[in-house]
Structure formats: C-alpha cells, structure tokens
Amino acid sequence: VFSGRGSFPVAEKITQGFGVIFSNGERWKQIRRFSLMVLRNMGMGKKTIEDRIQEEALCLVEALKKTNASPCDPTFLLGCVPC
C-alpha cells in the first residue's frame, strides 16, 4: 500500500502542498487528473500537436518574411500564436 510521499519541508513551504510533484493524497489525484485532461485536450500523445506547432511556426515565418528584413517588434505576432 502506497502511503504517500515523504515530507520535504523546503518544498512544502514553497509550494504550500500544491503541484504534481510535492502534493499528496486527494490533492495530488485532483491535480494529476486535471493536468492529464488539459494535456490531452492540447493533443498530448497525438501527432496532431506536432502538426499544429509546425503550422503555427510556418505562419510566423511567413509574417516575419513580410517585414523584408527590416527591424520589427514581434510582440504582436507572438501574441497571436495560440497557447
């Protein structure tokens, strides 16, 4: 029977018991379940996430090419990238 992780006082003080690594018990189960759900929704474990990243990178390169190598602030372009 797994009784949880051992105590690590420094990490407990910093994370206040939150986080996937240093949490225990029911809190750990909830955080793990939520994290896996979010990652799956983003495409974890599927080839499509790689395709999405490549597509977005291509769009970014094309937008930067339109600047004709002149100095520009990429803040707007990077802000348009879906996270």
PDB file of N, CA, C and O in Angstrom:
ATOM      1  N   VAL A   1       0.849  -1.180   0.000  1.00  0.00           N
ATOM      2  CA  VAL A   1       0.000   0.000   0.000  1.00  0.00           C
ATOM      3  C   VAL A   1       0.889   1.235   0.000  1.00  0.00           C
ATOM      4  O   VAL A   1       1.781   1.369   0.837  1.00  0.00           O
ATOM      5  N   PHE A   2       0.644   2.116  -0.924  1.00  0.00           N
ATOM      6  CA  PHE A   2       1.402   3.359  -1.027  1.00  0.00           C
ATOM      7  C   PHE A   2       0.807   4.375  -0.064  1.00  0.00           C
ATOM      8  O   PHE A   2      -0.380   4.693  -0.136  1.00  0.00           O
ATOM      9  N   SER A   3       1.635   4.876   0.831  1.00  0.00           N
ATOM     10  CA  SER A   3       1.123   5.799   1.850  1.00  0.00           C
ATOM     11  C   SER A   3       1.466   7.254   1.557  1.00  0.00           C
ATOM     12  O   SER A   3       1.326   8.107   2.434  1.00  0.00           O
ATOM     13  N   GLY A   4       1.905   7.544   0.362  1.00  0.00           N
ATOM     14  CA  GLY A   4       2.215   8.933   0.013  1.00  0.00           C
ATOM     15  C   GLY A   4       3.705   9.191   0.010  1.00  0.00           C
ATOM     16  O   GLY A   4       4.504   8.319   0.349  1.00  0.00           O
ATOM     17  N   ARG A   5       4.061  10.374  -0.370  1.00  0.00           N
ATOM     18  CA  ARG A   5       5.461  10.769  -0.410  1.00  0.00           C
ATOM     19  C   ARG A   5       5.919  11.192   0.974  1.00  0.00           C
ATOM     20  O   ARG A   5       5.123  11.576   1.831  1.00  0.00           O
ATOM     21  N   GLY A   6       7.219  11.110   1.160  1.00  0.00           N
ATOM     22  CA  GLY A   6       7.794  11.566   2.410  1.00  0.00           C
ATOM     23  C   GLY A   6       7.743  13.081   2.514  1.00  0.00           C
ATOM     24  O   GLY A   6       7.493  13.775   1.529  1.00  0.00           O
ATOM     25  N   SER A   7       7.977  13.572   3.689  1.00  0.00           N
ATOM     26  CA  SER A   7       7.939  15.010   3.936  1.00  0.00           C
ATOM     27  C   SER A   7       9.205  15.668   3.399  1.00  0.00           C
ATOM     28  O   SER A   7      10.307  15.154   3.593  1.00  0.00           O
ATOM     29  N   PHE A   8       9.049  16.796   2.729  1.00  0.00           N
ATOM     30  CA  PHE A   8      10.165  17.591   2.221  1.00  0.00           C
ATOM     31  C   PHE A   8       9.860  19.041   2.587  1.00  0.00           C
ATOM     32  O   PHE A   8       9.288  19.775   1.781  1.00  0.00           O
ATOM     33  N   PRO A   9      10.237  19.457   3.796  1.00  0.00           N
ATOM     34  CA  PRO A   9       9.815  20.743   4.361  1.00  0.00           C
ATOM     35  C   PRO A   9      10.075  21.965   3.477  1.00  0.00           C
ATOM     36  O   PRO A   9       9.228  22.856   3.397  1.00  0.00           O
ATOM     37  N   VAL A  10      11.225  22.020   2.817  1.00  0.00           N
ATOM     38  CA  VAL A  10      11.538  23.182   1.976  1.00  0.00           C
ATOM     39  C   VAL A  10      10.530  23.292   0.835  1.00  0.00           C
ATOM     40  O   VAL A  10       9.993  24.369   0.575  1.00  0.00           O
ATOM     41  N   ALA A  11      10.275  22.174   0.158  1.00  0.00           N
ATOM     42  CA  ALA A  11       9.318  22.177  -0.949  1.00  0.00           C
ATOM     43  C   ALA A  11       7.911  22.477  -0.454  1.00  0.00           C
ATOM     44  O   ALA A  11       7.160  23.188  -1.122  1.00  0.00           O
ATOM     45  N   GLU A  12       7.545  21.945   0.702  1.00  0.00           N
ATOM     46  CA  GLU A  12       6.208  22.201   1.251  1.00  0.00           C
ATOM     47  C   GLU A  12       6.009  23.682   1.546  1.00  0.00           C
ATOM     48  O   GLU A  12       4.925  24.224   1.329  1.00  0.00           O
ATOM     49  N   LYS A  13       7.057  24.333   2.039  1.00  0.00           N
ATOM     50  CA  LYS A  13       6.956  25.761   2.344  1.00  0.00           C
ATOM     51  C   LYS A  13       6.798  26.579   1.060  1.00  0.00           C
ATOM     52  O   LYS A  13       6.016  27.529   1.014  1.00  0.00           O
ATOM     53  N   ILE A  14       7.542  26.206   0.027  1.00  0.00           N
ATOM     54  CA  ILE A  14       7.498  26.944  -1.235  1.00  0.00           C
ATOM     55  C   ILE A  14       6.193  26.693  -1.984  1.00  0.00           C
ATOM     56  O   ILE A  14       5.548  27.636  -2.442  1.00  0.00           O
ATOM     57  N   THR A  15       5.804  25.429  -2.109  1.00  0.00           N
ATOM     58  CA  THR A  15       4.628  25.083  -2.921  1.00  0.00           C
ATOM     59  C   THR A  15       3.329  25.073  -2.139  1.00  0.00           C
ATOM     60  O   THR A  15       2.255  25.023  -2.737  1.00  0.00           O
ATOM     61  N   GLN A  16       3.400  25.120  -0.835  1.00  0.00           N
ATOM     62  CA  GLN A  16       2.232  25.082   0.046  1.00  0.00           C
ATOM     63  C   GLN A  16       1.359  23.853  -0.228  1.00  0.00           C
ATOM     64  O   GLN A  16       0.135  23.901  -0.112  1.00  0.00           O
ATOM     65  N   GLY A  17       2.023  22.752  -0.595  1.00  0.00           N
ATOM     66  CA  GLY A  17       1.307  21.500  -0.823  1.00  0.00           C
ATOM     67  C   GLY A  17       0.685  21.368  -2.195  1.00  0.00           C
ATOM     68  O   GLY A  17       0.022  20.370  -2.477  1.00  0.00           O
ATOM     69  N   PHE A  18       0.882  22.356  -3.059  1.00  0.00           N
ATOM     70  CA  PHE A  18       0.329  22.284  -4.408  1.00  0.00           C
ATOM     71  C   PHE A  18       1.387  21.766  -5.369  1.00  0.00           C
ATOM     72  O   PHE A  18       2.571  21.723  -5.032  1.00  0.00           O
ATOM     73  N   GLY A  19       0.968  21.379  -6.548  1.00  0.00           N
ATOM     74  CA  GLY A  19       1.889  20.894  -7.562  1.00  0.00           C
ATOM     75  C   GLY A  19       1.837  19.387  -7.682  1.00  0.00           C
ATOM     76  O   GLY A  19       1.502  18.686  -6.728  1.00  0.00           O
ATOM     77  N   VAL A  20       2.169  18.899  -8.851  1.00  0.00           N
ATOM     78  CA  VAL A  20       2.099  17.467  -9.121  1.00  0.00           C
ATOM     79  C   VAL A  20       3.194  16.717  -8.375  1.00  0.00           C
ATOM     80  O   VAL A  20       2.981  15.584  -7.945  1.00  0.00           O
ATOM     81  N   ILE A  21       4.344  17.323  -8.218  1.00  0.00           N
ATOM     82  CA  ILE A  21       5.487  16.612  -7.641  1.00  0.00           C
ATOM     83  C   ILE A  21       5.408  16.496  -6.128  1.00  0.00           C
ATOM     84  O   ILE A  21       5.661  15.421  -5.584  1.00  0.00           O
ATOM     85  N   PHE A  22       5.065  17.564  -5.440  1.00  0.00           N
ATOM     86  CA  PHE A  22       5.150  17.566  -3.984  1.00  0.00           C
ATOM     87  C   PHE A  22       3.815  17.432  -3.264  1.00  0.00           C
ATOM     88  O   PHE A  22       3.779  17.465  -2.034  1.00  0.00           O
ATOM     89  N   SER A  23       2.728  17.283  -3.993  1.00  0.00           N
ATOM     90  CA  SER A  23       1.440  17.112  -3.319  1.00  0.00           C
ATOM     91  C   SER A  23       1.214  15.636  -2.998  1.00  0.00           C
ATOM     92  O   SER A  23       1.918  14.765  -3.508  1.00  0.00           O
ATOM     93  N   ASN A  24       0.238  15.371  -2.161  1.00  0.00           N
ATOM     94  CA  ASN A  24      -0.075  14.013  -1.718  1.00  0.00           C
ATOM     95  C   ASN A  24      -1.578  13.799  -1.679  1.00  0.00           C
ATOM     96  O   ASN A  24      -2.362  14.747  -1.700  1.00  0.00           O
ATOM     97  N   GLY A  25      -1.955  12.540  -1.624  1.00  0.00           N
ATOM     98  CA  GLY A  25      -3.340  12.177  -1.368  1.00  0.00           C
ATOM     99  C   GLY A  25      -4.335  12.678  -2.392  1.00  0.00           C
ATOM    100  O   GLY A  25      -4.074  12.656  -3.595  1.00  0.00           O
ATOM    101  N   GLU A  26      -5.472  13.128  -1.905  1.00  0.00           N
ATOM    102  CA  GLU A  26      -6.569  13.564  -2.767  1.00  0.00           C
ATOM    103  C   GLU A  26      -6.185  14.773  -3.609  1.00  0.00           C
ATOM    104  O   GLU A  26      -6.572  14.860  -4.775  1.00  0.00           O
ATOM    105  N   ARG A  27      -5.428  15.709  -3.036  1.00  0.00           N
ATOM    106  CA  ARG A  27      -4.986  16.895  -3.794  1.00  0.00           C
ATOM    107  C   ARG A  27      -4.149  16.459  -4.991  1.00  0.00           C
ATOM    108  O   ARG A  27      -4.325  16.973  -6.095  1.00  0.00           O
ATOM    109  N   TRP A  28      -3.236  15.510  -4.774  1.00  0.00           N
ATOM    110  CA  TRP A  28      -2.398  15.003  -5.856  1.00  0.00           C
ATOM    111  C   TRP A  28      -3.259  14.377  -6.954  1.00  0.00           C
ATOM    112  O   TRP A  28      -3.025  14.608  -8.141  1.00  0.00           O
ATOM    113  N   LYS A  29      -4.254  13.585  -6.552  1.00  0.00           N
ATOM    114  CA  LYS A  29      -5.131  12.941  -7.529  1.00  0.00           C
ATOM    115  C   LYS A  29      -5.869  13.973  -8.372  1.00  0.00           C
ATOM    116  O   LYS A  29      -5.985  13.814  -9.588  1.00  0.00           O
ATOM    117  N   GLN A  30      -6.369  15.031  -7.734  1.00  0.00           N
ATOM    118  CA  GLN A  30      -7.101  16.069  -8.457  1.00  0.00           C
ATOM    119  C   GLN A  30      -6.187  16.821  -9.420  1.00  0.00           C
ATOM    120  O   GLN A  30      -6.557  17.070 -10.568  1.00  0.00           O
ATOM    121  N   ILE A  31      -4.997  17.180  -8.952  1.00  0.00           N
ATOM    122  CA  ILE A  31      -4.056  17.914  -9.802  1.00  0.00           C
ATOM    123  C   ILE A  31      -3.615  17.047 -10.972  1.00  0.00           C
ATOM    124  O   ILE A  31      -3.528  17.525 -12.103  1.00  0.00           O
ATOM    125  N   ARG A  32      -3.338  15.788 -10.707  1.00  0.00           N
ATOM    126  CA  ARG A  32      -2.920  14.870 -11.765  1.00  0.00           C
ATOM    127  C   ARG A  32      -4.030  14.699 -12.800  1.00  0.00           C
ATOM    128  O   ARG A  32      -3.776  14.766 -14.002  1.00  0.00           O
ATOM    129  N   ARG A  33      -5.242  14.484 -12.341  1.00  0.00           N
ATOM    130  CA  ARG A  33      -6.380  14.302 -13.243  1.00  0.00           C
ATOM    131  C   ARG A  33      -6.577  15.541 -14.121  1.00  0.00           C
ATOM    132  O   ARG A  33      -6.777  15.428 -15.330  1.00  0.00           O
ATOM    133  N   PHE A  34      -6.520  16.724 -13.500  1.00  0.00           N
ATOM    134  CA  PHE A  34      -6.689  17.975 -14.240  1.00  0.00           C
ATOM    135  C   PHE A  34      -5.562  18.157 -15.256  1.00  0.00           C
ATOM    136  O   PHE A  34      -5.817  18.511 -16.407  1.00  0.00           O
ATOM    137  N   SER A  35      -4.316  17.917 -14.835  1.00  0.00           N
ATOM    138  CA  SER A  35      -3.163  18.090 -15.725  1.00  0.00           C
ATOM    139  C   SER A  35      -3.257  17.178 -16.936  1.00  0.00           C
ATOM    140  O   SER A  35      -3.020  17.615 -18.062  1.00  0.00           O
ATOM    141  N   LEU A  36      -3.596  15.929 -16.719  1.00  0.00           N
ATOM    142  CA  LEU A  36      -3.725  14.992 -17.834  1.00  0.00           C
ATOM    143  C   LEU A  36      -4.855  15.388 -18.774  1.00  0.00           C
ATOM    144  O   LEU A  36      -4.722  15.256 -19.991  1.00  0.00           O
ATOM    145  N   MET A  37      -5.964  15.872 -18.225  1.00  0.00           N
ATOM    146  CA  MET A  37      -7.083  16.297 -19.057  1.00  0.00           C
ATOM    147  C   MET A  37      -6.666  17.463 -19.956  1.00  0.00           C
ATOM    148  O   MET A  37      -6.959  17.466 -21.152  1.00  0.00           O
ATOM    149  N   VAL A  38      -5.981  18.452 -19.375  1.00  0.00           N
ATOM    150  CA  VAL A  38      -5.551  19.618 -20.146  1.00  0.00           C
ATOM    151  C   VAL A  38      -4.556  19.203 -21.225  1.00  0.00           C
ATOM    152  O   VAL A  38      -4.670  19.634 -22.373  1.00  0.00           O
ATOM    153  N   LEU A  39      -3.594  18.379 -20.867  1.00  0.00           N
ATOM    154  CA  LEU A  39      -2.598  17.942 -21.848  1.00  0.00           C
ATOM    155  C   LEU A  39      -3.236  17.135 -22.974  1.00  0.00           C
ATOM    156  O   LEU A  39      -2.853  17.281 -24.135  1.00  0.00           O
ATOM    157  N   ARG A  40      -4.196  16.294 -22.644  1.00  0.00           N
ATOM    158  CA  ARG A  40      -4.880  15.527 -23.696  1.00  0.00           C
ATOM    159  C   ARG A  40      -5.679  16.449 -24.611  1.00  0.00           C
ATOM    160  O   ARG A  40      -5.701  16.255 -25.826  1.00  0.00           O
ATOM    161  N   ASN A  41      -6.337  17.457 -24.026  1.00  0.00           N
ATOM    162  CA  ASN A  41      -7.093  18.408 -24.840  1.00  0.00           C
ATOM    163  C   ASN A  41      -6.184  19.193 -25.774  1.00  0.00           C
ATOM    164  O   ASN A  41      -6.599  19.611 -26.855  1.00  0.00           O
ATOM    165  N   MET A  42      -4.942  19.389 -25.349  1.00  0.00           N
ATOM    166  CA  MET A  42      -3.973  20.096 -26.183  1.00  0.00           C
ATOM    167  C   MET A  42      -3.357  19.170 -27.226  1.00  0.00           C
ATOM    168  O   MET A  42      -2.643  19.627 -28.119  1.00  0.00           O
ATOM    169  N   GLY A  43      -3.628  17.877 -27.117  1.00  0.00           N
ATOM    170  CA  GLY A  43      -3.147  16.938 -28.119  1.00  0.00           C
ATOM    171  C   GLY A  43      -2.005  16.055 -27.675  1.00  0.00           C
ATOM    172  O   GLY A  43      -1.378  15.406 -28.513  1.00  0.00           O
ATOM    173  N   MET A  44      -1.712  16.004 -26.395  1.00  0.00           N
ATOM    174  CA  MET A  44      -0.639  15.143 -25.913  1.00  0.00           C
ATOM    175  C   MET A  44      -0.898  13.705 -26.339  1.00  0.00           C
ATOM    176  O   MET A  44      -2.013  13.195 -26.226  1.00  0.00           O
ATOM    177  N   GLY A  45       0.135  13.075 -26.821  1.00  0.00           N
ATOM    178  CA  GLY A  45       0.012  11.691 -27.237  1.00  0.00           C
ATOM    179  C   GLY A  45      -0.512  11.532 -28.649  1.00  0.00           C
ATOM    180  O   GLY A  45      -0.715  10.412 -29.119  1.00  0.00           O
ATOM    181  N   LYS A  46      -0.730  12.638 -29.322  1.00  0.00           N
ATOM    182  CA  LYS A  46      -1.224  12.588 -30.690  1.00  0.00           C
ATOM    183  C   LYS A  46      -0.234  13.304 -31.596  1.00  0.00           C
ATOM    184  O   LYS A  46       0.446  14.238 -31.170  1.00  0.00           O
ATOM    185  N   LYS A  47      -0.158  12.874 -32.810  1.00  0.00           N
ATOM    186  CA  LYS A  47       0.730  13.505 -33.779  1.00  0.00           C
ATOM    187  C   LYS A  47       0.247  14.907 -34.119  1.00  0.00           C
ATOM    188  O   LYS A  47       1.036  15.739 -34.569  1.00  0.00           O
ATOM    189  N   THR A  48      -1.018  15.178 -33.916  1.00  0.00           N
ATOM    190  CA  THR A  48      -1.583  16.454 -34.339  1.00  0.00           C
ATOM    191  C   THR A  48      -0.945  17.649 -33.645  1.00  0.00           C
ATOM    192  O   THR A  48      -0.906  18.734 -34.225  1.00  0.00           O
ATOM    193  N   ILE A  49      -0.442  17.488 -32.424  1.00  0.00           N
ATOM    194  CA  ILE A  49       0.159  18.637 -31.748  1.00  0.00           C
ATOM    195  C   ILE A  49       1.418  19.074 -32.491  1.00  0.00           C
ATOM    196  O   ILE A  49       1.690  20.270 -32.601  1.00  0.00           O
ATOM    197  N   GLU A  50       2.187  18.110 -33.002  1.00  0.00           N
ATOM    198  CA  GLU A  50       3.371  18.453 -33.785  1.00  0.00           C
ATOM    199  C   GLU A  50       2.960  19.182 -35.057  1.00  0.00           C
ATOM    200  O   GLU A  50       3.597  20.159 -35.451  1.00  0.00           O
ATOM    201  N   ASP A  51       1.903  18.710 -35.696  1.00  0.00           N
ATOM    202  CA  ASP A  51       1.405  19.362 -36.906  1.00  0.00           C
ATOM    203  C   ASP A  51       0.957  20.789 -36.618  1.00  0.00           C
ATOM    204  O   ASP A  51       1.221  21.694 -37.408  1.00  0.00           O
ATOM    205  N   ARG A  52       0.284  20.992 -35.498  1.00  0.00           N
ATOM    206  CA  ARG A  52      -0.170  22.336 -35.126  1.00  0.00           C
ATOM    207  C   ARG A  52       1.010  23.273 -34.899  1.00  0.00           C
ATOM    208  O   ARG A  52       0.994  24.421 -35.341  1.00  0.00           O
ATOM    209  N   ILE A  53       2.030  22.776 -34.208  1.00  0.00           N
ATOM    210  CA  ILE A  53       3.208  23.599 -33.932  1.00  0.00           C
ATOM    211  C   ILE A  53       3.895  23.981 -35.235  1.00  0.00           C
ATOM    212  O   ILE A  53       4.287  25.134 -35.414  1.00  0.00           O
ATOM    213  N   GLN A  54       4.045  23.024 -36.146  1.00  0.00           N
ATOM    214  CA  GLN A  54       4.682  23.316 -37.429  1.00  0.00           C
ATOM    215  C   GLN A  54       3.869  24.318 -38.238  1.00  0.00           C
ATOM    216  O   GLN A  54       4.437  25.203 -38.878  1.00  0.00           O
ATOM    217  N   GLU A  55       2.564  24.189 -38.216  1.00  0.00           N
ATOM    218  CA  GLU A  55       1.702  25.122 -38.943  1.00  0.00           C
ATOM    219  C   GLU A  55       1.834  26.536 -38.389  1.00  0.00           C
ATOM    220  O   GLU A  55       1.948  27.496 -39.151  1.00  0.00           O
ATOM    221  N   GLU A  56       1.817  26.665 -37.071  1.00  0.00           N
ATOM    222  CA  GLU A  56       1.948  27.985 -36.452  1.00  0.00           C
ATOM    223  C   GLU A  56       3.332  28.576 -36.702  1.00  0.00           C
ATOM    224  O   GLU A  56       3.464  29.778 -36.929  1.00  0.00           O
ATOM    225  N   ALA A  57       4.369  27.728 -36.660  1.00  0.00           N
ATOM    226  CA  ALA A  57       5.725  28.205 -36.926  1.00  0.00           C
ATOM    227  C   ALA A  57       5.840  28.702 -38.362  1.00  0.00           C
ATOM    228  O   ALA A  57       6.487  29.719 -38.614  1.00  0.00           O
ATOM    229  N   LEU A  58       5.223  27.998 -39.301  1.00  0.00           N
ATOM    230  CA  LEU A  58       5.241  28.418 -40.702  1.00  0.00           C
ATOM    231  C   LEU A  58       4.549  29.769 -40.872  1.00  0.00           C
ATOM    232  O   LEU A  58       5.043  30.632 -41.598  1.00  0.00           O
ATOM    233  N   CYS A  59       3.418  29.956 -40.213  1.00  0.00           N
ATOM    234  CA  CYS A  59       2.711  31.246 -40.277  1.00  0.00           C
ATOM    235  C   CYS A  59       3.571  32.367 -39.707  1.00  0.00           C
ATOM    236  O   CYS A  59       3.590  33.472 -40.249  1.00  0.00           O
ATOM    237  N   LEU A  60       4.275  32.090 -38.629  1.00  0.00           N
ATOM    238  CA  LEU A  60       5.148  33.090 -38.016  1.00  0.00           C
ATOM    239  C   LEU A  60       6.294  33.449 -38.955  1.00  0.00           C
ATOM    240  O   LEU A  60       6.625  34.625 -39.106  1.00  0.00           O
ATOM    241  N   VAL A  61       6.902  32.450 -39.584  1.00  0.00           N
ATOM    242  CA  VAL A  61       7.991  32.700 -40.532  1.00  0.00           C
ATOM    243  C   VAL A  61       7.491  33.540 -41.702  1.00  0.00           C
ATOM    244  O   VAL A  61       8.163  34.484 -42.118  1.00  0.00           O
ATOM    245  N   GLU A  62       6.329  33.209 -42.231  1.00  0.00           N
ATOM    246  CA  GLU A  62       5.767  33.975 -43.351  1.00  0.00           C
ATOM    247  C   GLU A  62       5.512  35.426 -42.957  1.00  0.00           C
ATOM    248  O   GLU A  62       5.796  36.339 -43.731  1.00  0.00           O
ATOM    249  N   ALA A  63       4.984  35.639 -41.772  1.00  0.00           N
ATOM    250  CA  ALA A  63       4.721  37.004 -41.306  1.00  0.00           C
ATOM    251  C   ALA A  63       6.022  37.778 -41.136  1.00  0.00           C
ATOM    252  O   ALA A  63       6.083  38.968 -41.445  1.00  0.00           O
ATOM    253  N   LEU A  64       7.055  37.111 -40.647  1.00  0.00           N
ATOM    254  CA  LEU A  64       8.351  37.783 -40.488  1.00  0.00           C
ATOM    255  C   LEU A  64       8.997  38.076 -41.837  1.00  0.00           C
ATOM    256  O   LEU A  64       9.683  39.087 -41.982  1.00  0.00           O
ATOM    257  N   LYS A  65       8.789  37.210 -42.825  1.00  0.00           N
ATOM    258  CA  LYS A  65       9.319  37.462 -44.173  1.00  0.00           C
ATOM    259  C   LYS A  65       8.714  38.729 -44.771  1.00  0.00           C
ATOM    260  O   LYS A  65       9.379  39.437 -45.527  1.00  0.00           O
ATOM    261  N   LYS A  66       7.468  39.015 -44.441  1.00  0.00           N
ATOM    262  CA  LYS A  66       6.786  40.198 -44.976  1.00  0.00           C
ATOM    263  C   LYS A  66       7.410  41.498 -44.494  1.00  0.00           C
ATOM    264  O   LYS A  66       7.143  42.555 -45.065  1.00  0.00           O
ATOM    265  N   THR A  67       8.233  41.441 -43.455  1.00  0.00           N
ATOM    266  CA  THR A  67       8.887  42.657 -42.955  1.00  0.00           C
ATOM    267  C   THR A  67      10.093  43.028 -43.804  1.00  0.00           C
ATOM    268  O   THR A  67      10.704  44.073 -43.579  1.00  0.00           O
ATOM    269  N   ASN A  68      10.452  42.181 -44.788  1.00  0.00           N
ATOM    270  CA  ASN A  68      11.589  42.429 -45.681  1.00  0.00           C
ATOM    271  C   ASN A  68      12.874  42.700 -44.913  1.00  0.00           C
ATOM    272  O   ASN A  68      13.639  43.595 -45.273  1.00  0.00           O
ATOM    273  N   ALA A  69      13.107  41.949 -43.882  1.00  0.00           N
ATOM    274  CA  ALA A  69      14.325  42.022 -43.064  1.00  0.00           C
ATOM    275  C   ALA A  69      14.504  43.359 -42.361  1.00  0.00           C
ATOM    276  O   ALA A  69      15.596  43.662 -41.880  1.00  0.00           O
ATOM    277  N   SER A  70      13.454  44.157 -42.293  1.00  0.00           N
ATOM    278  CA  SER A  70      13.560  45.418 -41.557  1.00  0.00           C
ATOM    279  C   SER A  70      13.273  45.147 -40.081  1.00  0.00           C
ATOM    280  O   SER A  70      12.539  44.218 -39.748  1.00  0.00           O
ATOM    281  N   PRO A  71      13.850  45.954 -39.206  1.00  0.00           N
ATOM    282  CA  PRO A  71      13.612  45.746 -37.771  1.00  0.00           C
ATOM    283  C   PRO A  71      12.116  45.838 -37.443  1.00  0.00           C
ATOM    284  O   PRO A  71      11.407  46.693 -37.973  1.00  0.00           O
ATOM    285  N   CYS A  72      11.662  44.967 -36.584  1.00  0.00           N
ATOM    286  CA  CYS A  72      10.257  44.993 -36.198  1.00  0.00           C
ATOM    287  C   CYS A  72      10.114  44.484 -34.773  1.00  0.00           C
ATOM    288  O   CYS A  72      10.994  43.805 -34.245  1.00  0.00           O
ATOM    289  N   ASP A  73       9.007  44.822 -34.175  1.00  0.00           N
ATOM    290  CA  ASP A  73       8.685  44.339 -32.834  1.00  0.00           C
ATOM    291  C   ASP A  73       7.770  43.124 -33.001  1.00  0.00           C
ATOM    292  O   ASP A  73       6.631  43.276 -33.443  1.00  0.00           O
ATOM    293  N   PRO A  74       8.244  41.923 -32.656  1.00  0.00           N
ATOM    294  CA  PRO A  74       7.441  40.716 -32.877  1.00  0.00           C
ATOM    295  C   PRO A  74       6.376  40.469 -31.807  1.00  0.00           C
ATOM    296  O   PRO A  74       5.729  39.422 -31.810  1.00  0.00           O
ATOM    297  N   THR A  75       6.190  41.417 -30.902  1.00  0.00           N
ATOM    298  CA  THR A  75       5.249  41.215 -29.798  1.00  0.00           C
ATOM    299  C   THR A  75       3.853  40.875 -30.304  1.00  0.00           C
ATOM    300  O   THR A  75       3.224  39.937 -29.812  1.00  0.00           O
ATOM    301  N   PHE A  76       3.367  41.631 -31.282  1.00  0.00           N
ATOM    302  CA  PHE A  76       2.021  41.379 -31.805  1.00  0.00           C
ATOM    303  C   PHE A  76       1.937  39.997 -32.451  1.00  0.00           C
ATOM    304  O   PHE A  76       0.995  39.245 -32.198  1.00  0.00           O
ATOM    305  N   LEU A  77       2.928  39.662 -33.287  1.00  0.00           N
ATOM    306  CA  LEU A  77       2.916  38.362 -33.965  1.00  0.00           C
ATOM    307  C   LEU A  77       2.939  37.209 -32.964  1.00  0.00           C
ATOM    308  O   LEU A  77       2.187  36.244 -33.100  1.00  0.00           O
ATOM    309  N   LEU A  78       3.797  37.316 -31.972  1.00  0.00           N
ATOM    310  CA  LEU A  78       3.891  36.250 -30.978  1.00  0.00           C
ATOM    311  C   LEU A  78       2.647  36.195 -30.099  1.00  0.00           C
ATOM    312  O   LEU A  78       2.290  35.132 -29.591  1.00  0.00           O
ATOM    313  N   GLY A  79       1.991  37.329 -29.920  1.00  0.00           N
ATOM    314  CA  GLY A  79       0.762  37.365 -29.137  1.00  0.00           C
ATOM    315  C   GLY A  79      -0.403  36.699 -29.848  1.00  0.00           C
ATOM    316  O   GLY A  79      -1.379  36.305 -29.208  1.00  0.00           O
ATOM    317  N   CYS A  80      -0.309  36.571 -31.164  1.00  0.00           N
ATOM    318  CA  CYS A  80      -1.371  35.931 -31.948  1.00  0.00           C
ATOM    319  C   CYS A  80      -1.264  34.406 -31.940  1.00  0.00           C
ATOM    320  O   CYS A  80      -2.208  33.716 -32.324  1.00  0.00           O
ATOM    321  N   VAL A  81      -0.137  33.889 -31.511  1.00  0.00           N
ATOM    322  CA  VAL A  81       0.077  32.442 -31.504  1.00  0.00           C
ATOM    323  C   VAL A  81      -0.788  31.814 -30.416  1.00  0.00           C
ATOM    324  O   VAL A  81      -0.734  32.243 -29.264  1.00  0.00           O
ATOM    325  N   PRO A  82      -1.581  30.807 -30.763  1.00  0.00           N
ATOM    326  CA  PRO A  82      -2.395  30.150 -29.729  1.00  0.00           C
ATOM    327  C   PRO A  82      -1.513  29.366 -28.776  1.00  0.00           C
ATOM    328  O   PRO A  82      -0.550  28.716 -29.183  1.00  0.00           O
ATOM    329  N   CYS A  83      -1.858  29.441 -27.509  1.00  0.00           N
ATOM    330  CA  CYS A  83      -1.059  28.726 -26.496  1.00  0.00           C
ATOM    331  C   CYS A  83      -1.777  27.495 -26.032  1.00  0.00           C
ATOM    332  O   CYS A  83      -1.266  26.765 -25.183  1.00  0.00           O
TER     333      CYS A  83
END
